[in-house]
Amino acid sequence: MDQNLIDQVHNIVSPVIAKIPDTLFGLERLEFMSDEAGKLSDVDQTTLRNFLNGTLIHMKELDASDIDMGSSGCREKIWYRAHGEKNPDPKMGEFKHAEMDLILLNILMEKQRDALIKDRNLDFSYSLDDAGEPIRLRGDMYFDLGHLALNMRMIGDEIRPFSSLGLHPEIAKALSLRHTKKGLVLVTGITGSGKSSTLDSIIDANNQTSNAHIVIIGSPIEQVHKPKGCLIRHREVGSDVMSFKEGAIQALRQDPDIIIIGEMRDPETIITGLEVTDSGHKVFSTLHTSSTVESIDRIIGEVPADEQNRVRERLADVLSVVISQKLPKTLDGKRTLAKEVLLMTPPIRAAIKNNNLDEIYQMLQQSASLGMMTLEQDLKRLFEEKKISYEEALSNANDKKRFKEIVKL
């Protein structure tokens, strides 16, 4: 980062911070700064944005997936996550909490600043140009001890080939609109486990092999898919549609073949997703769960007790595939995909309806011919192929006892 640009940023934000009344704290203080951010000259706004863009371009140079800045947790530095490790970068300069508050407010539009102040959190997409190469990121800005913090995640400009997921032909058929016209597909995992990348690969495969209509509802929209065989609509929650639920309901009137619900994050969205699938559509969504059984349990547990039996029945009828994944570190310091895969079969359907979820894990273990596997089995494969260490495999296993049983050292 050019030190001259860092100095210019300090010179722009310092007079604004000096104007903040000593009586203002927390929300009121940030409301004042939001108003001041809107009053900055075009030249000053551009300088602050150029600085932030420089930190994002540096992400590409580091091959970093995430950047974090703002509030006390960052210790006045800018942090990057590269190959799984998160560290501050001294080259990006140091900024006091109030300075970073203004820098972050500057990248938002007025309505976005208002939404941030109202909800204390804002999900948004951000794009810039790097010497003719577009860069897109997913941003999450939020309150942290009365100041602003920001995480931004790089959205890769390349979609992983579907073949790189290493899925069995039976699973591939269930994911393909050409072979299966309806059903709910869930891609699950903890934050940073590559759910969006896997979902984008599946969307791209359908885009290449079908002549259909795909509606993507995201918060925010990450990968923008270019129409190939399919007509593709991208609807961002907050700007194009008010919620996942409304987007899914509205999609039914738009003649879709595939509906992507970016995340099933609340009971209303879960029930809507099940109903939309039940109407005869192919629906893809994500969940923040670490196993296939936990995903089923989470969906049922999210709804009120008096609705759980109805949701259990409907889920058993519409669920098609669950892919739960993690990204363990490889021996060369990179990341690789480890997955647990469930394909709906009559016995699994019955286990869900009868609330015998404990039986499903054994069915996964014994159904390799259909493409199913447990996470522990896939971690064993990666270890035996010498892609990951035993310690890394064990660390990522959901059931460490079972992993030790199937891997004999």
Secondary structure, DSSP 8 states (H G I E B T S, - for coil): --HHHHHHHHHHHHHHHHTS-TT--HHHHHHHHHHHHHHS-HHHHHHHHHHHHHHHHHHHHHTEEEEEE-TGGGTTS-EEEETTEEEE-GGG----HHHHHHHHHHTS-HHHHHHHHHHSEEEEEEEEEETTEEEEEEEEEEEETTEEEEEEEEE-SS---GGGG---HHHHHHH-TTT---EEEEEE-STTSSHHHHHHHHHHHHHHH---EEEEEESS--S----SSSEEEEEEBTTTBS-HHHHHHHHTTS--SEEEES---SHHHHHHHHHHHHTT-EEEEEES-SSHHHHHHHHHHHS-GGGHHHHHHHHHHHEEEEEEEE--B-TTS-B--EEEEEE--HHHHHHHHTT-THHHHHHHHT-GGGT-B-HHHHHHHHHHTTSS-HHHHHHH-SSHHHHHHH---
